[in-house]
Amino acid sequence: MTDTIAAEVDADSGVAVIARAAKTASRALATATRARKDAALHAMADALVAEAPRIVAANAEDLDRGRAGGMKESLIDRLALDEARLGTIADALRELAGLPDPVGEVVRGSTLPNGLRLRQVRVPMGVVGMIYEARPNVTVDAAGLALKSGNAVVLRGGSAAASSNEVIVDVLGRALAREGLPGELVQSVDRYGRAGAVALMRARGLVDVLVPRGGADLIQTVVRESQVPVIETGVGNCHVYVDAAVDVDQAVRIAVNSKVQRVGVCNAAETLLVHRDAASTFLPAVLEAMRAEEVVVHGDDRAAAAVPAGLRFEPATDADWSTEYLSKDLAVKVVDSLDEALEHIRAYGSGHTEVICSTDTRSVQRFTTELDAAALIVNASSRFTDGGQFGLGAEIGISTQKLHARGPMGLSELTTTTWIVEGSGQIRE
Amino acid sequence: MTDTIAAEVDADSGVAVIARAAKTASRALATATRARKDAALHAMADALVAEAPRIVAANAEDLDRGRAGGMKESLIDRLALDEARLGTIADALRELAGLPDPVGEVVRGSTLPNGLRLRQVRVPMGVVGMIYEARPNVTVDAAGLALKSGNAVVLRGGSAAASSNEVIVDVLGRALAREGLPGELVQSVDRYGRAGAVALMRARGLVDVLVPRGGADLIQTVVRESQVPVIETGVGNCHVYVDAAVDVDQAVRIAVNSKVQRVGVCNAAETLLVHRDAASTFLPAVLEAMRAEEVVVHGDDRAAAAVPAGLRFEPATDADWSTEYLSKDLAVKVVDSLDEALEHIRAYGSGHTEVICSTDTRSVQRFTTELDAAALIVNASSRFTDGGQFGLGAEIGISTQKLHARGPMGLSELTTTTWIVEGSGQIRE
């Protein structure tokens, strides 16, 4: 056997042991009361604060390794923990404790003509797998969301955060044990390195759902290779379409907010489509506003004609229409019709969030019924596609697939359902 | 290139063309009114009846090929069509027309504090793929369910039914065209043979969901190999557990009905677990009833001790506990406790349907909260896990997975949702 194969065999059996322990542990949680789970969330939060020095020390090792390896400063910032950040992370667990328990919710029910009493009840998935990058806050978020929804979690964090995650998982597991819950509810497969991620993707039947969280490459790899059912999250090539009939000032505010309010996120706008009849009024105004925000515009010929002095402008290439910049870059195209805008979005959109700015009910009606995306937003910023903004509570990601969950995924989306049927001797004739 | 690779490349591009045409066609349907879709269902039904002679003639070719190839009589029966059967199949389409339209249903909604009006609306998946075996009625069922739920369907039927399916797809497509809908809403990839099925499984991004329907081998192959999201259906290793405290006569009726009312289906019982405290009264009664129904019992030692004269009995092996007989065979085991029964079901159950017969509320409570299956039935037959029996209308299959749909899948389960957000200029601060 080559070393790689040996490592994979080792990881496969190791991850199987971990996942089986997680399944067994999840049974204790499936029937736990909300009070019990909320107490555990508070205990986890308290433990993170109490053990902050140990976690920060481990994090310092990750930061040293990262800096030595030439990690970009923006990634260093995502990786870094201090007592204040840990306090914020702990508070998120306490907020989770305040949310309703999805488990046990009766989704629908009826009494059948033959007297059978039928109800469809939310139950935990069992074991949730997470594959993510070097953001140790995700370790805590995922553990908290899984616990509240009655699931065990098996984590594969980025190797760059390995020291931080190892200590965090240990702290959380011991907090659970003190509450009389199995520490195996929160486990990591990081000790197996990359082979651990592969093993997690192969653990069909042991892991009930796998949620990748991170950049497009990570997500696509998991979607392509996993034999465990996956929920695809977070790739957003979002468009703002400005219609012929439009409130220009409002549309400028929406376009700017969609682009710059936070640039590194999946619900930020990447392309602005402008109806030619609005171009003469809207384009100069929006490009001036983008200049003030230091946005780099990648535009077509008609956009080029409206570029103000001082705006960084580059001619758009085909690649621009499909790029998720995640930066202060924006593709701009003038279209001849709503139909052309719909065709463009169908060709290049990622099915995340599409925005229309229009005062014409006919355009709004067509945009919201003919497009196919997780969220279709009328006269508001693309940045609203978010579990917190939607009032759904904490989110584990934003699903861009059609199966199971679409859009912001909260606690309910980490559950499945069981039909419970109560009879008094009914048989089928 | 080998012939196989050439065939696969050919099938990949051919299936891609078919799936793209399906996606385009599905757009016409996504915004169609219920009245329009119901009219199309009636037109499809009428066309099947009007063209029955042509369909029956094509079916005769399949039957001849099947008989010449030594096809089992039970499979010949499933494959066979005559005018009466086509009438029944057409009636199923008319019944679909009578069901509510899932598309446009508002699942939830609210007005946010900032005035954004939020609603989560059911929308079609887009393109549904079906891979199934030689039952031409499934061709019509799948086309009807897809149409009513606003989806295009791409079918891969069994090669044994190729002639029947070719004519049926042609008849349905022309009926749609007469109603002003694209015929590409119902297409088949059968012309590509097995390579067509492989291409369908690879068509990620072109096909939105793939539903395999058939035997365990077919389903497992699709689950393992598909890159398109799959809904796993219909493998059932269902148990009936008879508790210590039990109404013996009622439990006998339930056990017999669960086993023999129809044996070749996924919700038939395959294993009977009997608490030792009920064994002395229940076992003789149920085994006598099974004898009368000509059931072959595969039992453990304690079951063997209660075998009446004339019952066909074989000592159970480990394989019996995991076998989905789909025949008049039943595994029987005496357990020492409810815990042992739960452990057995966890080890061998397929997560489809589990039944408890008990008069003890504590046992019922544990059974319905500690087990993990699509349906948990108390004091009634396992045969009730069925979309029609549950009052959900027509079903496309019974999902045994946890993602998206669990248990009987009807029209709603062939839809996804979109968040529609209407604002008046809101931006994020």
Interface residues (C-beta under 8 A of the other chain):
Chain A: R27 A30 T31 S110 L112 L116 L118 Q120 V123 M125 G126 D208 V209 R224 Q227 P229 I231 D247 Q250 R253 I254 N257 Q261 V364 T368 T369 E370 D372 A373 A374 A375 L376 I377 V378 N379 A380 S381 R383 F384 T385 Q389 F390 G391 Q401 K402 L403 H404 R406 G407 T416 T417 T418 W419 I420 V421 E422 G423 S424 G425 Q426 I427 R428
Chain B: R27 A30 T31 S110 L112 L116 L118 Q120 V123 M125 G126 D208 V209 R224 Q227 P229 I231 D247 Q250 R253 I254 N257 Q261 V364 T368 T369 E370 D372 A373 A374 A375 L376 I377 V378 N379 A380 S381 R383 F384 T385 Q389 F390 G391 Q401 K402 L403 H404 R406 G407 T416 T417 T418 W419 I420 V421 E422 G423 S424 G425 Q426 I427 R428
